[in-house]
Amino acid sequence: MLKKLKSLFIVEEGNAPKKQAPTTEEEVKLEVSESELAKANELLEPSKPSAAVPKADGKPNEKFVDKLLGAIEANNLDGFDYLEFKQSLQSLNKMDMDEATRYQSAMAMAKTMGASEDKILNAAEHYLNILKDEQQKFEVAFKNQESKQITLREQKIKDSEAAIKQKTARIEELKKEIAAAEKQLEVEKQNANQANAKVQATKQGFYNAYHSVVNQIKADVSAIQQYLK
C-alpha cells in the first residue's frame, strides 16, 4: 500500500515530492547521529533554527516521505475517497485531455463508486490533518534533539571560554594549558556547527517532504473546487 501511495504522490524529479521524516524523538536522534554529519553538510549549509515552517527547498528526504505517507496509510478511510480519486486522476494522465476534463472524468468515475465532491474534499482535509499531526510530533522530537545536540554544546563552548579567560590570567607556566584549552574550544565549536547543520538538514528534509505532499493535496482540492463544485 505504501508503494502505491508513493506512486500517487511522487512524480518526476523537479515536479513534486520525494522524501520523508521521523516524528519520534528516537527517530530524530538517529537522523542527527554523528556518522551522518558529512552527508548533512552536503544537503544543507549550517543555518540557525527558525520557528517558521520552512518552505519546500530541494528534494524531500525519502525517509520523511515514507513516514508521512505511512501515516496516511495507517489512517486510510474506508471506501472510495480522496486517495482513490487521486489514483483515478493518475490513471487518466496518459489520456489526451485537459486538466478540467481529467478531474471531471475522475469525479464521474468516483460517483459510480458512491463518492461525491464533498466526500472527497472531506477526505482530503482528513489527510491534511493527519499530516499536520505528523508535523507537530516532529516539532516536539526536533526541539528535544535540538536542545541536546546544540544547546549543550553551546554551553560547553561558554564554559571553555570562561576557563580560557581564567587561565590567561596565570603566569608563564600555564601557557601550555591555555593553548590546549583553546584547541579544545575549536573542536567544540566545530562539533556544534556540525550538529547544527545536521539538525537543520533533518528539519528541512521533513518540511520538503511535508510541503511536497501537502501542496499536491491542496492543488487537488483547489482543482476540485474549481472544476467540480
Secondary structure, DSSP 4 states (H G I P E B T S, - for coil): -HHHHHHHH--STTTS---B---SHHHHHHHT-GGGHHHHHHH-------SSPPPP-SPPPHHHHHHHHHHHHHTPPSSS-HHHHHHHHHHTTTSS--HHHHHHHHHHHHHHTT--HHHHHHHHHHHHHHHHHHHHHHHHHHHHHHIIIIIHHHHHHHHHHHHHHHHHTS-GGGHHHHHHHHHHHHHHHHHHHHHHHHHHHHHHHHHHHHHHHHHHHHHHHHHHHHHT-
